[in-house]
Amino acid sequence: MGALANQIKSKIKKGFSQKDGVLIPFDKDSEHKWKTGIFDDLMKKNTKHYVEELFEICGFKFEGERYILPDFSAPEVDIDKSKKIIALNPEKNESCVKK
């Protein structure tokens, strides 16, 4: 992500860059998210919603804007149950109630 952003010519860059193989923020707007991604103590104290953090990275203030998403239905997936299955659950849980 950061390496690609470094190759793009632009007067203004938001988000994250990469220097010597290390992800770093382009500017102050990205520092909060960068720090909460590195330091567990700051992440646990963080009360900002993920969408609020994304707005801040872009230099905007989140004011409760609604999501505008197209209709979506999950595709049918044929699973070979003779093999081990590993599944990820992206839903929020009690350990991450503020997200």
VMD Tcl script that draws the C-alpha trace (Angstrom):
set ca {
  {0.00 0.00 0.00}
  {2.61 2.56 1.08}
  {5.10 1.54 -1.60}
  {2.49 2.08 -4.33}
  {1.54 5.47 -2.90}
  {5.20 6.53 -3.05}
  {5.20 5.94 -6.82}
  {2.19 8.19 -7.48}
  {2.96 11.81 -8.35}
  {0.63 14.13 -6.43}
  {0.85 17.43 -4.57}
  {-1.26 16.02 -1.72}
  {-1.07 12.47 -0.40}
  {-3.18 11.14 2.45}
  {-2.88 7.91 4.39}
  {0.36 6.02 4.64}
  {3.72 5.83 2.96}
  {6.53 3.33 3.19}
  {10.13 4.18 4.02}
  {12.84 1.54 4.36}
  {10.15 -1.15 4.51}
  {8.27 0.57 7.36}
  {4.74 1.95 7.05}
  {4.58 5.62 8.12}
  {1.86 8.32 7.93}
  {2.02 10.86 5.11}
  {0.83 13.65 7.39}
  {-0.62 14.53 10.81}
  {-4.13 13.48 9.69}
  {-2.95 9.85 9.58}
  {-0.89 9.79 12.78}
  {-3.74 8.80 15.13}
  {-4.67 5.71 13.10}
  {-0.99 4.83 12.63}
  {-0.30 4.98 16.38}
  {-3.40 2.97 17.32}
  {-2.31 0.36 14.80}
  {1.09 0.01 16.47}
  {0.51 0.47 20.19}
  {-2.00 -1.82 21.91}
  {-2.46 0.54 24.86}
  {-3.52 3.38 22.53}
  {-5.75 1.04 20.51}
  {-7.53 -0.09 23.68}
  {-8.08 3.53 24.80}
  {-9.31 4.55 21.34}
  {-12.97 5.56 21.33}
  {-13.18 6.63 17.70}
  {-15.30 4.68 15.22}
  {-13.39 3.24 12.27}
  {-15.32 5.44 9.83}
  {-14.44 8.52 11.89}
  {-10.77 7.52 11.65}
  {-11.03 7.10 7.87}
  {-12.56 10.56 7.52}
  {-9.73 12.02 9.64}
  {-7.08 10.32 7.50}
  {-8.65 12.08 4.50}
  {-8.64 15.42 6.35}
  {-12.41 15.54 6.94}
  {-14.60 15.58 10.05}
  {-17.08 12.73 10.34}
  {-20.58 14.09 10.95}
  {-22.61 10.90 10.94}
  {-22.83 10.52 7.17}
  {-24.84 7.47 6.13}
  {-23.40 4.59 4.16}
  {-24.58 4.39 0.56}
  {-24.09 0.79 -0.52}
  {-25.54 -1.20 -3.40}
  {-27.79 -4.18 -2.70}
  {-25.66 -7.19 -1.95}
  {-26.27 -10.85 -1.40}
  {-23.58 -13.34 -0.46}
  {-22.68 -15.74 -3.25}
  {-23.23 -19.46 -2.87}
  {-19.94 -21.22 -2.10}
  {-19.32 -24.89 -2.71}
  {-17.23 -26.08 0.25}
  {-15.32 -29.35 0.18}
  {-16.15 -30.63 3.67}
  {-13.58 -33.43 3.39}
  {-10.86 -30.79 3.96}
  {-10.13 -28.62 7.00}
  {-12.09 -25.37 6.92}
  {-10.80 -22.10 8.34}
  {-13.32 -19.29 8.58}
  {-12.99 -15.65 9.61}
  {-15.84 -13.79 11.26}
  {-15.56 -10.04 10.51}
  {-18.45 -9.12 12.82}
  {-17.73 -6.96 15.85}
  {-17.54 -8.61 19.25}
  {-17.42 -7.52 22.87}
  {-13.64 -6.96 22.75}
  {-14.10 -4.36 20.04}
  {-17.43 -2.70 20.85}
  {-16.38 0.78 19.71}
  {-15.66 -0.26 16.12}
}
mol new
graphics top color blue
foreach p $ca { graphics top sphere $p radius 0.5 }
foreach p [lrange $ca 0 end-1] q [lrange $ca 1 end] { graphics top cylinder $p $q radius 0.2 }
display resetview
